[in-house]
């Protein structure tokens, strides 16, 4: 019977029938448990982007917190529409020369197609559920970049840049690595949940963006300390929580592979938290809360490409090494090289994603996932080569693509706020609102002002906090 089912599916491929590679009649049916897990995982990944908004929002100055949160929140809406209208079809639709999906799935219009499993992605989950899950990946990837250019990117430029970046960089890279027929997938690249597609692509793009935009006004002269660390810790906790959907959900089923990805995700995040805090403690004399929060994110980033391909002890090593590498990039490399990666998008996601992708080539084993491959330490050095090629491709695409997109956006609208706008704060300048009421204005406690006086001060850009 299985042979007959396979034959019918292959016949559909050869004849070019609509819905190529769909499960044929009598093939494995939609599994309700797998579908429930994937939909729940999609919800967990969606929660990660508001979590990222808090994580980033707490690290900026109070006059820019709403702008920072707004960028992540707006991306949830904009990229979701892009994805459902045509982005998913570009990333996962029927292949065109290994480079991109065609637009035959645009608008998710064919309900007969999307109600059924698609064996190239999952044999037991409707393609609609898979599309929803992947939508949340596209959303958070665009949001990650905002940490690099925080506190200086004008909102119109941000909107246009994020839309073009998702369409021209993320969608093709997702197809190359994950899409049926994608050339890196066919090369044998292993990226379980987005080390190259998400973290390297966004982190390196963030580096290019912050260099092209230039440093924030007053950087190196004016203190630019986090204004609300408890908010950042809340965001980190939400990210850690949602990351189980990110990694374990990528098993696309409620099964042993999902359980394994869940456990190694926790192992790497915990190990990186410890290693970052230890490195910070040894070098500065203080184990900080911000360091612990940053360390857990570094470990989560590092394990993401390997989550479905490694066992527990390698996961601990990947996390521990990743924590130290990312700490070094944030604490030393950034200052030495002089770029203003405001919230360390490159230092955590670019560096952590690169390490994780290469570490997958070291420790991947078929013992963890028979559908994967063995890495260098399990007798297959070729896998490390494939991972290195994938890393280089992601870096080149991010550098070249981001540079071109920012040049296009800059020709249409101003990219960054001027010095006076930065001094006032982008919350007031760009959005006409502020996150907090000032307790003291010109020496007068706000509570001592009359009701009639308060709005004059609270909403006046001239008294924006510095």
Secondary structure as UniProt FT lines:
FT   HELIX           2..15
FT   TURN            18..21
FT   TURN            25..26
FT   HELIX           32..57
FT   TURN            58..59
FT   HELIX           62..64
FT   HELIX           65..82
FT   HELIX           83..87
FT   HELIX           88..92
FT   STRAND          95..96
FT   TURN            97..99
FT   STRAND          100..101
FT   TURN            104..105
FT   HELIX           106..108
FT   HELIX           111..114
FT   STRAND          117..118
FT   TURN            119..121
FT   STRAND          122..126
FT   HELIX           127..144
FT   HELIX           145..147
FT   TURN            150..152
FT   HELIX           155..165
FT   HELIX           166..170
FT   HELIX           171..178
FT   TURN            180..181
FT   HELIX           183..187
FT   HELIX           195..200
FT   HELIX           201..213
FT   TURN            217..221
FT   HELIX           229..248
FT   HELIX           249..251
FT   HELIX           256..284
FT   HELIX           289..304
FT   TURN            305..309
FT   HELIX           312..328
FT   HELIX           329..333
FT   HELIX           334..337
FT   TURN            342..343
FT   HELIX           346..350
FT   HELIX           351..363
FT   TURN            366..368
FT   TURN            370..371
FT   HELIX           376..378
FT   HELIX           381..412
FT   HELIX           419..424
FT   HELIX           426..431
FT   STRAND          440..441
FT   TURN            442..443
FT   STRAND          444..445
FT   HELIX           446..448
FT   HELIX           451..458
FT   HELIX           461..463
//
